[in-house]
């Protein structure tokens, strides 16, 4: 998906949302990037996911989740 903001002005910015190519039924981003005249203004880097669909990383940032079997009753 791609959209432009400020077309016809000096602030013409194109933002691209690349979709994760998995066969999962939930749409997830692979990368979000904004450019003006070919210059990067914003870039998340690549999103990675685990088998449950949790975000493991976005660019160089990483995330972890507690294991379900660590819960106490």
C-alpha positions as CSV (number, residue, x, y, z in Angstrom):
1,X,0.0,0.0,0.0
2,X,1.3,3.4,-0.9
3,X,0.0,6.9,-0.3
4,X,1.2,10.5,-0.9
5,X,0.9,13.5,1.3
6,X,1.4,17.1,0.1
7,X,1.4,16.3,-3.7
8,X,2.3,19.3,-5.8
9,X,4.1,21.0,-2.9
10,X,7.6,21.0,-1.6
11,X,6.4,18.6,1.1
12,X,5.5,15.7,-1.3
13,X,6.0,12.6,0.8
14,X,5.4,9.0,-0.2
15,X,4.8,6.5,2.5
16,X,4.9,2.8,1.7
17,X,3.5,0.0,3.9
18,X,5.0,-3.3,2.7
19,X,2.9,-6.3,3.7
20,X,4.3,-9.4,5.4
21,X,4.3,-12.2,2.8
22,X,3.2,-15.0,5.1
23,X,0.0,-16.9,4.5
24,X,-1.4,-15.8,7.8
25,X,-4.9,-14.4,7.5
26,X,-4.0,-11.3,9.6
27,X,-2.4,-8.6,7.6
28,X,0.9,-7.5,9.1
29,X,3.4,-5.0,8.1
30,X,6.8,-6.0,6.8
31,X,8.2,-2.5,6.7
32,X,7.0,1.1,6.8
33,X,9.0,3.7,5.0
34,X,8.5,7.4,4.1
35,X,10.5,9.2,1.4
36,X,10.7,12.7,0.0
37,X,12.4,13.0,-3.3
38,X,14.1,9.7,-2.8
39,X,15.5,10.7,0.6
40,X,14.4,8.6,3.6
41,X,12.5,10.5,6.2
42,X,11.3,7.4,8.3
43,X,12.0,3.7,8.1
44,X,11.0,1.1,10.6
45,X,13.3,-1.5,9.2
46,X,11.9,-5.0,8.8
47,X,9.3,-6.5,11.1
48,X,9.8,-10.2,12.1
49,X,7.2,-12.4,13.8
50,X,7.2,-15.7,15.7
51,X,4.8,-18.6,14.9
52,X,2.1,-17.1,17.1
53,X,2.2,-13.8,15.2
54,X,3.9,-11.8,18.0
55,X,6.4,-9.2,16.8
56,X,10.0,-10.3,17.5
57,X,11.7,-7.4,16.0
58,X,11.3,-4.1,14.2
59,X,14.5,-3.0,12.6
60,X,17.2,-3.3,15.3
61,X,14.7,-3.3,18.2
62,X,13.8,-6.7,19.6
63,X,10.9,-7.9,21.8
64,X,10.3,-10.9,24.0
65,X,7.2,-12.4,25.6
66,X,6.8,-14.5,28.7
67,X,6.2,-18.2,28.1
68,X,2.7,-19.3,28.8
69,X,3.9,-22.3,30.8
70,X,5.6,-19.9,33.3
71,X,2.3,-18.8,34.8
72,X,1.4,-19.9,38.3
73,X,-2.1,-20.9,39.4
